Amino acid sequence: MTRTPKTNEGLIKLIVIIVIALLLLAFLGLNLRSIVNSPTFQDNWQFIKGIVLQIWTRFLKLPVLFIWNQGFVRFIWNPIFQNLLHMNFGSAGGTPDTSTGLFASTSSI
């Protein structure tokens, strides 16, 4: 017996948790605007933002961009785009010029 995975449970659960957390904060009398505008929060936010940016620039940027350009763009995006061009221009009697992105018609008017 095969069980079909439920893919929308995580999103609905997250929304419910966020709503409950906001209701709990309101019940406790905490104002999110005053918390976010506090100097302590702003200082902590800048600290976390700086760490995340350093991790991105030092360790993650080059591998992610390499995988994006050499993997996704090369093997997924370009073939899909080429197939769409051929599907679109194939019935018109011409072929797409992929070097310029223009349609080169071989049929006479």
The first five atom37 places (N, CA, C, CB, O) and aatype in JSON, in Angstrom:
{
  "aatype": [12, 16, 1, 16, 14, 11, 16, 2, 6, 7, 10, 9, 11, 10, 9, 19, 9, 9, 19, 9, 0, 10, 10, 10, 10, 0, 13, 10, 7, 10, 2, 10, 1, 15, 9, 19, 2, 15, 14, 16, 13, 5, 3, 2, 17, 5, 13, 9, 11, 7, 9, 19, 10, 5, 9, 17, 16, 1, 13, 10, 11, 10, 14, 19, 10, 13, 9, 17, 2, 5, 7, 13, 19, 1, 13, 9, 17, 2, 14, 9, 13, 5, 2, 10, 10, 8, 12, 2, 13, 7, 15, 0, 7, 7, 16, 14, 3, 16, 15, 16, 7, 10, 13, 0, 15, 16, 15, 15, 9],
  "atom_mask": [
    [1, 1, 1, 1, 1],
    [1, 1, 1, 1, 1],
    [1, 1, 1, 1, 1],
    [1, 1, 1, 1, 1],
    [1, 1, 1, 1, 1],
    [1, 1, 1, 1, 1],
    [1, 1, 1, 1, 1],
    [1, 1, 1, 1, 1],
    [1, 1, 1, 1, 1],
    [1, 1, 1, 0, 1],
    [1, 1, 1, 1, 1],
    [1, 1, 1, 1, 1],
    [1, 1, 1, 1, 1],
    [1, 1, 1, 1, 1],
    [1, 1, 1, 1, 1],
    [1, 1, 1, 1, 1],
    [1, 1, 1, 1, 1],
    [1, 1, 1, 1, 1],
    [1, 1, 1, 1, 1],
    [1, 1, 1, 1, 1],
    [1, 1, 1, 1, 1],
    [1, 1, 1, 1, 1],
    [1, 1, 1, 1, 1],
    [1, 1, 1, 1, 1],
    [1, 1, 1, 1, 1],
    [1, 1, 1, 1, 1],
    [1, 1, 1, 1, 1],
    [1, 1, 1, 1, 1],
    [1, 1, 1, 0, 1],
    [1, 1, 1, 1, 1],
    [1, 1, 1, 1, 1],
    [1, 1, 1, 1, 1],
    [1, 1, 1, 1, 1],
    [1, 1, 1, 1, 1],
    [1, 1, 1, 1, 1],
    [1, 1, 1, 1, 1],
    [1, 1, 1, 1, 1],
    [1, 1, 1, 1, 1],
    [1, 1, 1, 1, 1],
    [1, 1, 1, 1, 1],
    [1, 1, 1, 1, 1],
    [1, 1, 1, 1, 1],
    [1, 1, 1, 1, 1],
    [1, 1, 1, 1, 1],
    [1, 1, 1, 1, 1],
    [1, 1, 1, 1, 1],
    [1, 1, 1, 1, 1],
    [1, 1, 1, 1, 1],
    [1, 1, 1, 1, 1],
    [1, 1, 1, 0, 1],
    [1, 1, 1, 1, 1],
    [1, 1, 1, 1, 1],
    [1, 1, 1, 1, 1],
    [1, 1, 1, 1, 1],
    [1, 1, 1, 1, 1],
    [1, 1, 1, 1, 1],
    [1, 1, 1, 1, 1],
    [1, 1, 1, 1, 1],
    [1, 1, 1, 1, 1],
    [1, 1, 1, 1, 1],
    [1, 1, 1, 1, 1],
    [1, 1, 1, 1, 1],
    [1, 1, 1, 1, 1],
    [1, 1, 1, 1, 1],
    [1, 1, 1, 1, 1],
    [1, 1, 1, 1, 1],
    [1, 1, 1, 1, 1],
    [1, 1, 1, 1, 1],
    [1, 1, 1, 1, 1],
    [1, 1, 1, 1, 1],
    [1, 1, 1, 0, 1],
    [1, 1, 1, 1, 1],
    [1, 1, 1, 1, 1],
    [1, 1, 1, 1, 1],
    [1, 1, 1, 1, 1],
    [1, 1, 1, 1, 1],
    [1, 1, 1, 1, 1],
    [1, 1, 1, 1, 1],
    [1, 1, 1, 1, 1],
    [1, 1, 1, 1, 1],
    [1, 1, 1, 1, 1],
    [1, 1, 1, 1, 1],
    [1, 1, 1, 1, 1],
    [1, 1, 1, 1, 1],
    [1, 1, 1, 1, 1],
    [1, 1, 1, 1, 1],
    [1, 1, 1, 1, 1],
    [1, 1, 1, 1, 1],
    [1, 1, 1, 1, 1],
    [1, 1, 1, 0, 1],
    [1, 1, 1, 1, 1],
    [1, 1, 1, 1, 1],
    [1, 1, 1, 0, 1],
    [1, 1, 1, 0, 1],
    [1, 1, 1, 1, 1],
    [1, 1, 1, 1, 1],
    [1, 1, 1, 1, 1],
    [1, 1, 1, 1, 1],
    [1, 1, 1, 1, 1],
    [1, 1, 1, 1, 1],
    [1, 1, 1, 0, 1],
    [1, 1, 1, 1, 1],
    [1, 1, 1, 1, 1],
    [1, 1, 1, 1, 1],
    [1, 1, 1, 1, 1],
    [1, 1, 1, 1, 1],
    [1, 1, 1, 1, 1],
    [1, 1, 1, 1, 1],
    [1, 1, 1, 1, 1]
  ],
  "atom_positions": [
    [[0.84, -1.17, 0.0], [0.0, 0.0, 0.0], [0.89, 1.24, 0.0], [-0.96, 0.0, 1.22], [1.73, 1.41, 0.89]],
    [[0.71, 2.09, -0.99], [1.53, 3.28, -1.13], [0.85, 4.45, -0.45], [1.81, 3.59, -2.61], [-0.37, 4.64, -0.55]],
    [[1.65, 5.23, 0.22], [1.11, 6.4, 0.9], [1.56, 7.64, 0.16], [1.56, 6.44, 2.39], [2.75, 7.81, -0.11]],
    [[0.62, 8.51, -0.17], [0.93, 9.75, -0.86], [1.36, 10.79, 0.17], [-0.29, 10.25, -1.68], [0.65, 11.03, 1.14]],
    [[2.53, 11.42, -0.04], [2.98, 12.43, 0.92], [2.13, 13.69, 0.82], [4.46, 12.77, 0.69], [1.73, 14.12, -0.27]],
    [[1.87, 14.27, 1.97], [1.12, 15.53, 2.02], [2.13, 16.67, 1.99], [0.2, 15.61, 3.3], [2.95, 16.8, 2.9]],
    [[2.06, 17.48, 0.95], [3.08, 18.52, 0.78], [2.68, 19.85, 1.39], [3.36, 18.71, -0.68], [3.54, 20.71, 1.56]],
    [[1.43, 20.05, 1.73], [1.02, 21.36, 2.23], [0.92, 21.41, 3.74], [-0.29, 21.74, 1.62], [0.49, 22.43, 4.28]],
    [[1.28, 20.36, 4.45], [1.19, 20.37, 5.91], [2.15, 21.36, 6.53], [1.45, 19.0, 6.45], [1.8, 22.02, 7.51]],
    [[3.34, 21.49, 6.01], [4.33, 22.37, 6.59], [3.95, 23.83, 6.52], [0.0, 0.0, 0.0], [4.14, 24.57, 7.48]],
    [[3.41, 24.25, 5.37], [3.03, 25.65, 5.21], [1.86, 26.01, 6.11], [2.68, 25.95, 3.77], [1.87, 27.06, 6.76]],
    [[0.86, 25.16, 6.16], [-0.31, 25.43, 7.0], [0.1, 25.44, 8.47], [-1.42, 24.38, 6.76], [-0.37, 26.28, 9.24]],
    [[0.96, 24.51, 8.86], [1.43, 24.44, 10.24], [2.2, 25.71, 10.59], [2.31, 23.2, 10.45], [2.04, 26.24, 11.69]],
    [[3.03, 26.2, 9.68], [3.81, 27.42, 9.92], [2.89, 28.63, 10.1], [4.79, 27.66, 8.77], [3.11, 29.45, 10.99]],
    [[1.87, 28.73, 9.27], [0.92, 29.85, 9.38], [0.2, 29.81, 10.71], [-0.1, 29.83, 8.22], [0.04, 30.84, 11.37]],
    [[-0.24, 28.63, 11.12], [-0.94, 28.49, 12.4], [-0.01, 28.85, 13.55], [-1.47, 27.05, 12.58], [-0.44, 29.53, 14.49]],
    [[1.23, 28.42, 13.51], [2.19, 28.74, 14.58], [2.44, 30.24, 14.66], [3.52, 27.99, 14.36], [2.52, 30.79, 15.75]],
    [[2.58, 30.9, 13.49], [2.8, 32.34, 13.49], [1.61, 33.08, 14.08], [3.07, 32.84, 12.07], [1.79, 34.01, 14.87]],
    [[0.4, 32.69, 13.71], [-0.81, 33.33, 14.24], [-0.89, 33.13, 15.75], [-2.08, 32.77, 13.54], [-1.2, 34.07, 16.48]],
    [[-0.62, 31.92, 16.22], [-0.66, 31.65, 17.66], [0.4, 32.47, 18.39], [-0.45, 30.15, 17.94], [0.14, 33.0, 19.46]],
    [[1.6, 32.57, 17.81], [2.67, 33.35, 18.44], [2.29, 34.83, 18.53], [3.99, 33.2, 17.65], [2.55, 35.48, 19.54]],
    [[1.68, 35.37, 17.47], [1.26, 36.78, 17.5], [0.15, 37.0, 18.52], [0.78, 37.23, 16.12], [0.14, 38.02, 19.22]],
    [[-0.78, 36.06, 18.62], [-1.83, 36.17, 19.64], [-1.25, 36.09, 21.04], [-2.89, 35.08, 19.44], [-1.68, 36.81, 21.94]],
    [[-0.27, 35.22, 21.24], [0.38, 35.11, 22.54], [1.12, 36.39, 22.91], [1.34, 33.92, 22.56], [1.06, 36.84, 24.05]],
    [[1.82, 36.99, 21.94], [2.51, 38.26, 22.2], [1.51, 39.36, 22.54], [3.34, 38.67, 20.97], [1.77, 40.17, 23.44]],
    [[0.38, 39.4, 21.84], [-0.64, 40.4, 22.14], [-1.24, 40.16, 23.53], [-1.75, 40.38, 21.07], [-1.5, 41.11, 24.26]],
    [[-1.45, 38.9, 23.88], [-2.0, 38.57, 25.2], [-1.05, 38.98, 26.31], [-2.3, 37.06, 25.3], [-1.49, 39.43, 27.37]],
    [[0.25, 38.83, 26.07], [1.24, 39.21, 27.08], [1.51, 40.7, 27.1], [2.52, 38.46, 26.84], [2.25, 41.18, 27.97]],
    [[0.93, 41.45, 26.15], [1.09, 42.89, 26.13], [2.37, 43.38, 25.49], [0.0, 0.0, 0.0], [2.8, 44.51, 25.74]],
    [[2.99, 42.56, 24.67], [4.22, 42.97, 24.01], [3.89, 43.6, 22.66], [5.17, 41.77, 23.83], [3.08, 43.08, 21.89]],
    [[4.53, 44.72, 22.38], [4.32, 45.43, 21.13], [5.5, 45.14, 20.21], [4.15, 46.97, 21.38], [6.64, 45.48, 20.53]],
    [[5.22, 44.51, 19.07], [6.3, 44.16, 18.14], [7.01, 45.39, 17.59], [5.76, 43.34, 16.99], [8.22, 45.36, 17.39]],
    [[6.27, 46.46, 17.35], [6.88, 47.66, 16.81], [7.9, 48.25, 17.78], [5.82, 48.7, 16.49], [8.98, 48.68, 17.36]],
    [[7.58, 48.27, 19.06], [8.53, 48.8, 20.04], [9.74, 47.88, 20.19], [7.84, 49.01, 21.4], [10.85, 48.34, 20.44]],
    [[9.51, 46.57, 20.05], [10.63, 45.62, 20.14], [11.57, 45.8, 18.95], [10.11, 44.16, 20.19], [12.79, 45.86, 19.12]],
    [[11.01, 45.89, 17.75], [11.83, 46.01, 16.54], [12.57, 47.34, 16.5], [10.96, 45.86, 15.29], [13.69, 47.41, 16.0]],
    [[11.96, 48.4, 17.02], [12.59, 49.72, 16.99], [13.55, 49.95, 18.14], [11.54, 50.78, 17.0], [14.19, 51.0, 18.21]],
    [[13.67, 49.0, 19.06], [14.55, 49.19, 20.22], [16.01, 49.14, 19.77], [14.27, 48.12, 21.3], [16.35, 48.41, 18.84]],
    [[16.88, 49.89, 20.44], [18.31, 49.89, 20.08], [18.95, 48.51, 20.23], [19.06, 50.9, 20.94], [19.84, 48.15, 19.45]],
    [[18.53, 47.74, 21.22], [19.09, 46.41, 21.42], [18.79, 45.51, 20.23], [18.55, 45.79, 22.71], [19.67, 44.81, 19.73]],
    [[17.54, 45.52, 19.78], [17.16, 44.7, 18.63], [17.92, 45.16, 17.39], [15.65, 44.77, 18.4], [18.42, 44.33, 16.63]],
    [[18.0, 46.46, 17.17], [18.71, 46.98, 15.99], [20.17, 46.57, 16.0], [18.59, 48.51, 15.94], [20.73, 46.21, 14.97]],
    [[20.81, 46.62, 17.18], [22.21, 46.22, 17.3], [22.37, 44.72, 17.01], [22.75, 46.55, 18.71], [23.27, 44.32, 16.29]],
    [[21.49, 43.9, 17.58], [21.54, 42.46, 17.33], [21.28, 42.15, 15.86], [20.53, 41.73, 18.22], [21.92, 41.27, 15.29]],
    [[20.35, 42.86, 15.26], [20.02, 42.64, 13.84], [21.23, 42.96, 12.96], [18.81, 43.52, 13.42], [21.54, 42.2, 12.04]],
    [[21.91, 44.06, 13.22], [23.1, 44.41, 12.44], [24.2, 43.37, 12.63], [23.61, 45.8, 12.85], [24.91, 43.06, 11.67]],
    [[24.35, 42.85, 13.84], [25.35, 41.82, 14.11], [25.06, 40.55, 13.31], [25.4, 41.51, 15.62], [25.95, 40.0, 12.66]],
    [[23.82, 40.09, 13.36], [23.43, 38.87, 12.64], [23.54, 39.09, 11.13], [21.98, 38.45, 13.01], [24.01, 38.2, 10.41]],
    [[23.12, 40.25, 10.66], [23.21, 40.56, 9.23], [24.67, 40.55, 8.76], [22.57, 41.93, 8.94], [24.97, 40.05, 7.67]],
    [[25.57, 41.09, 9.57], [26.99, 41.1, 9.22], [27.56, 39.7, 9.14], [0.0, 0.0, 0.0], [28.33, 39.39, 8.23]],
    [[27.19, 38.84, 10.09], [27.67, 37.46, 10.07], [27.16, 36.72, 8.84], [27.24, 36.72, 11.35], [27.92, 36.02, 8.18]],
    [[25.87, 36.86, 8.53], [25.28, 36.18, 7.37], [25.93, 36.67, 6.08], [23.75, 36.42, 7.32], [26.23, 35.86, 5.2]],
    [[26.17, 37.97, 5.96], [26.81, 38.5, 4.75], [28.25, 38.0, 4.61], [26.78, 40.02, 4.78], [28.69, 37.71, 3.5]],
    [[28.97, 37.9, 5.72], [30.34, 37.38, 5.64], [30.36, 35.91, 5.26], [31.06, 37.58, 6.97], [31.2, 35.49, 4.46]],
    [[29.45, 35.12, 5.8], [29.37, 33.7, 5.43], [29.03, 33.58, 3.95], [28.31, 32.96, 6.28], [29.6, 32.74, 3.25]],
    [[28.11, 34.42, 3.47], [27.75, 34.38, 2.04], [28.94, 34.73, 1.16], [26.58, 35.33, 1.76], [29.25, 34.0, 0.23]],
    [[29.61, 35.85, 1.45], [30.68, 36.31, 0.58], [31.93, 35.42, 0.68], [31.04, 37.74, 0.9], [32.61, 35.22, -0.33]],
    [[32.24, 34.91, 1.86], [33.47, 34.12, 2.02], [33.32, 32.66, 1.6], [33.92, 34.18, 3.44], [34.25, 32.09, 1.03]],
    [[32.17, 32.06, 1.87], [32.06, 30.62, 1.69], [31.01, 30.17, 0.68], [31.75, 30.0, 3.0], [31.23, 29.2, -0.04]],
    [[29.9, 30.85, 0.59], [28.78, 30.34, -0.19], [28.62, 30.93, -1.57], [27.53, 30.55, 0.55], [28.11, 30.26, -2.47]],
    [[29.03, 32.17, -1.79], [28.74, 32.86, -3.03], [29.32, 32.15, -4.26], [29.28, 34.27, -2.97], [28.59, 31.89, -5.22]],
    [[30.6, 31.83, -4.24], [31.22, 31.2, -5.4], [30.64, 29.82, -5.71], [32.7, 31.08, -5.17], [30.33, 29.55, -6.87]],
    [[30.48, 28.92, -4.72], [29.89, 27.62, -5.06], [28.45, 27.72, -5.54], [29.96, 26.7, -3.87], [28.05, 27.02, -6.47]],
    [[27.66, 28.58, -4.92], [26.25, 28.71, -5.33], [26.17, 29.28, -6.74], [25.47, 29.62, -4.34], [25.39, 28.79, -7.55]],
    [[26.95, 30.3, -7.04], [26.92, 30.87, -8.39], [27.46, 29.88, -9.42], [27.74, 32.17, -8.43], [26.96, 29.84, -10.54]],
    [[28.46, 29.09, -9.06], [28.97, 28.07, -9.98], [27.89, 27.04, -10.28], [30.22, 27.39, -9.39], [27.65, 26.7, -11.44]],
    [[27.25, 26.54, -9.23], [26.17, 25.55, -9.43], [25.03, 26.17, -10.23], [25.64, 25.02, -8.07], [24.46, 25.51, -11.1]],
    [[24.7, 27.42, -9.95], [23.63, 28.09, -10.68], [23.97, 28.23, -12.16], [23.35, 29.49, -10.07], [23.18, 27.85, -13.02]],
    [[25.15, 28.75, -12.46], [25.53, 29.0, -13.86], [25.87, 27.72, -14.61], [26.71, 29.95, -13.91], [25.41, 27.53, -15.74]],
    [[26.67, 26.85, -14.01], [27.12, 25.66, -14.71], [26.13, 24.5, -14.62], [28.45, 25.22, -14.17], [26.16, 23.59, -15.44]],
    [[25.26, 24.53, -13.64], [24.29, 23.46, -13.47], [22.92, 23.85, -13.98], [0.0, 0.0, 0.0], [22.45, 23.34, -15.0]],
    [[22.28, 24.75, -13.27], [20.9, 25.09, -13.6], [20.77, 25.77, -14.96], [20.33, 25.99, -12.53], [19.99, 25.33, -15.8]],
    [[21.53, 26.82, -15.17], [21.41, 27.56, -16.42], [21.82, 26.71, -17.61], [22.26, 28.84, -16.38], [21.15, 26.69, -18.64]],
    [[22.92, 25.99, -17.46], [23.46, 25.21, -18.58], [22.61, 23.99, -18.92], [24.88, 24.77, -18.26], [22.35, 23.72, -20.09]],
    [[22.18, 23.26, -17.91], [21.52, 21.99, -18.16], [20.0, 22.03, -18.04], [22.04, 20.97, -17.23], [19.32, 21.11, -18.49]],
    [[19.44, 23.08, -17.44], [17.99, 23.15, -17.28], [17.41, 24.34, -18.03], [17.62, 23.25, -15.8], [16.55, 24.16, -18.89]],
    [[17.87, 25.56, -17.72], [17.28, 26.75, -18.31], [17.5, 26.82, -19.83], [17.86, 27.99, -17.65], [16.53, 26.98, -20.58]],
    [[18.73, 26.69, -20.29], [19.01, 26.78, -21.72], [18.29, 25.72, -22.55], [20.49, 26.69, -21.96], [17.74, 26.06, -23.59]],
    [[18.28, 24.45, -22.14], [17.52, 23.47, -22.93], [16.02, 23.75, -22.97], [17.75, 22.08, -22.38], [15.39, 23.57, -24.01]],
    [[15.46, 24.19, -21.86], [14.03, 24.53, -21.85], [13.78, 25.7, -22.78], [13.55, 24.87, -20.42], [12.83, 25.68, -23.56]],
    [[14.62, 26.72, -22.71], [14.46, 27.9, -23.57], [14.6, 27.52, -25.04], [15.49, 28.97, -23.2], [13.82, 27.99, -25.88]],
    [[15.57, 26.68, -25.36], [15.75, 26.24, -26.75], [14.53, 25.45, -27.24], [17.02, 25.38, -26.88], [14.09, 25.66, -28.36]],
    [[14.0, 24.57, -26.42], [12.81, 23.81, -26.8], [11.6, 24.71, -27.0], [12.49, 22.76, -25.76], [10.81, 24.49, -27.92]],
    [[11.46, 25.72, -26.15], [10.35, 26.65, -26.33], [10.5, 27.43, -27.63], [10.28, 27.63, -25.14], [9.51, 27.67, -28.33]],
    [[11.73, 27.83, -27.96], [11.94, 28.52, -29.23], [11.59, 27.63, -30.41], [13.39, 28.99, -29.34], [10.94, 28.08, -31.35]],
    [[12.0, 26.38, -30.36], [11.71, 25.46, -31.46], [10.22, 25.16, -31.55], [12.5, 24.16, -31.27], [9.69, 25.01, -32.65]],
    [[9.55, 25.06, -30.42], [8.11, 24.82, -30.45], [7.38, 26.04, -31.01], [7.59, 24.49, -29.03], [6.42, 25.89, -31.77]],
    [[7.83, 27.22, -30.65], [7.17, 28.44, -31.07], [7.4, 28.72, -32.55], [7.66, 29.62, -30.25], [6.46, 29.1, -33.26]],
    [[8.62, 28.53, -33.03], [8.95, 28.88, -34.4], [8.91, 27.68, -35.35], [10.31, 29.51, -34.44], [9.01, 27.86, -36.56]],
    [[8.78, 26.49, -34.82], [8.78, 25.31, -35.67], [7.63, 25.27, -36.65], [0.0, 0.0, 0.0], [7.8, 24.82, -37.78]],
    [[6.44, 25.74, -36.24], [5.27, 25.69, -37.12], [5.28, 26.81, -38.14], [4.0, 25.75, -36.3], [4.49, 26.78, -39.08]],
    [[6.15, 27.8, -38.0], [6.16, 28.94, -38.92], [7.07, 28.69, -40.12], [6.61, 30.19, -38.19], [7.18, 29.56, -40.99]],
    [[7.71, 27.55, -40.19], [8.56, 27.24, -41.32], [9.95, 27.82, -41.22], [0.0, 0.0, 0.0], [10.67, 27.83, -42.22]],
    [[10.34, 28.3, -40.08], [11.67, 28.88, -39.91], [12.36, 28.29, -38.71], [0.0, 0.0, 0.0], [11.84, 27.4, -38.05]],
    [[13.53, 28.79, -38.46], [14.29, 28.33, -37.3], [14.73, 29.53, -36.49], [15.52, 27.47, -37.74], [15.05, 30.58, -37.05]],
    [[14.74, 29.38, -35.18], [15.2, 30.51, -34.36], [16.7, 30.67, -34.47], [14.8, 30.31, -32.9], [17.44, 29.69, -34.48]],
    [[17.14, 31.91, -34.55], [18.57, 32.2, -34.54], [18.96, 32.41, -33.08], [18.93, 33.48, -35.42], [18.74, 33.48, -32.52]],
    [[19.54, 31.38, -32.47], [19.82, 31.43, -31.04], [20.97, 32.36, -30.69], [20.13, 30.05, -30.53], [21.11, 32.75, -29.53]],
    [[21.78, 32.74, -31.66], [22.9, 33.63, -31.34], [22.4, 35.05, -31.11], [23.93, 33.61, -32.47], [22.96, 35.78, -30.29]],
    [[21.35, 35.46, -31.84], [20.83, 36.81, -31.68], [19.48, 36.83, -30.98], [20.73, 37.48, -33.03], [19.02, 37.89, -30.55]],
    [[18.84, 35.68, -30.87], [17.52, 35.64, -30.27], [16.43, 36.04, -31.25], [0.0, 0.0, 0.0], [15.29, 36.26, -30.86]],
    [[16.78, 36.14, -32.56], [15.81, 36.54, -33.57], [15.35, 35.35, -34.38], [16.4, 37.6, -34.48], [16.01, 34.31, -34.41]],
    [[14.22, 35.49, -35.03], [13.66, 34.43, -35.84], [14.12, 34.61, -37.29], [12.12, 34.4, -35.73], [13.93, 35.68, -37.88]],
    [[14.72, 33.56, -37.85], [15.16, 33.61, -39.23], [14.2, 32.77, -40.06], [16.64, 33.11, -39.37], [14.22, 31.54, -39.98]],
    [[13.37, 33.4, -40.84], [12.35, 32.7, -41.59], [12.93, 32.15, -42.91], [11.17, 33.64, -41.88], [13.69, 32.82, -43.6]],
    [[12.56, 30.9, -43.22], [13.0, 30.29, -44.47], [11.86, 30.21, -45.47], [13.57, 28.91, -44.21], [12.06, 29.75, -46.6]],
    [[10.68, 30.64, -45.07], [9.54, 30.59, -45.99], [9.4, 31.92, -46.72], [8.24, 30.24, -45.23], [9.72, 32.97, -46.18]],
    [[8.9, 31.86, -47.96], [8.71, 33.1, -48.73], [7.29, 33.6, -48.51], [8.99, 32.86, -50.24], [6.37, 32.83, -48.26]],
    [[7.14, 34.89, -48.63], [5.83, 35.51, -48.42], [5.11, 35.62, -49.73], [5.96, 36.88, -47.77], [3.99, 36.12, -49.77]]
  ]
}
